[in-house]
Amino acid sequence: MTLLTLDLRSLLDSCKVGIAAAQSLEKAWNEAKPANDAAKQQLLRELEGKRDSLRGLLLARAKPVITELAKKKGAVAVLEKGTVLWTEAEDITAQVIAKVDAGGPLKV
């Protein structure tokens, strides 16, 4: 039985498209000049919503890549690396990140 692991946190935070998306949100926050605390809180909610949307898009892009790699390697499961205490399973995180990044920037 072949198992694979994937570091989901690394996928979300270390891939180029994820970093670029986070930087665009940070730039929007830094350039904003909210008039008051209420406007600041509203902007923060909007940016958090965009962040969640971008993460969803990134995961949607990654899912078929993960499925393809798992099938190619004859795996029966891909486990989240952070929940596994010990395994000899192959870590496919770098391969998934490379293919996700090859898709170019995320479009909101």
N, C-alpha and C positions, 0 to 999 in steps of 0.2 A: 504494500500500500504506500503510495507516494504522497507526501504532504509537502506543502510549500508554506512559507511565511511571507508576510508583507508588513512593513512598518508604516501604518497608516498616518501616523503623526509626521513622519519624515516625508511621505508623499505630499501631504497638505502643506507643510511648511518649508520644504527644501527644494521642490521642483521649481524650475525657472518661471513657469506660468503662474504658480501660486505666489511666488515672491513678487512678480510684477503686479499681480492683482492687489496684493497687500500694500505695495508701494503706492499704487494709484489711490487707494482708499486713504492712506496716510497723508498723501499730498492734498486730497480734497479736505481732510480735516485741518491740516496746517494752513491752508489758504482761506478757509472759511473765517468769516468775521461775524459770528452770531451777535445780534443786537443785545440779547439778554440770556439769562439762564434757561428760560423756556425754549428759546430758539436753539441754544446749544444742545439741550437734551433731545430736541426733535432731530437735529442733524445727526447726533450720535445714534439714535434709533434707525434713521435712514441708512447710515453707513453700516451698521450692524446687519441690517436686512440685506444690503448689497454683499456684504462679506459672506453671509449664509448662502446667498444665491450663487456667488462665485465658487464657494466650496462644493455646492451641489453640482455645478457644471463640471468642476474638476473631477469629482467622483464619478459623474456620468461618463466622462471621457475615459477614466481609468478602468471602469468595470469591464468593457469588452476586451481591453488589453489584458486584464487579469485572467479573464475567461480563456482567451486565446493561449496565453502562456501556460495555464493550468492544463488545458487539453493537449497542447503540444508536448508537455512534459509527462503526460499520463497521470496527473495528480487527481486524487479523490477529494481534496479539500485545500483551501488556502486559509490559513489561520492568521489572525492579527498578532504580529510579533510581540507586542506589549503584553499580551495575555498568556503567553507561553513561557513557562518557567525554564524548560529545557527541551531541546529538540536537535536532531541532526538534519532537520528539514532544510531544504534550500531556501534562501532568502531571495525573493524576486524583486525587492524594492527598487534597486538601481535600474533594472530592466524596465519596470513599469514607469518610473520617472522619465527615463530616456524617451520612451514612446509617447508619453503624455506631453512632454516638452516639444516633441517633434510636430505636434499638432498646432503649434503656434499659440498666440495669446488667446485668453478666454474673452469671449464677447458677451457683454452684459446686455 
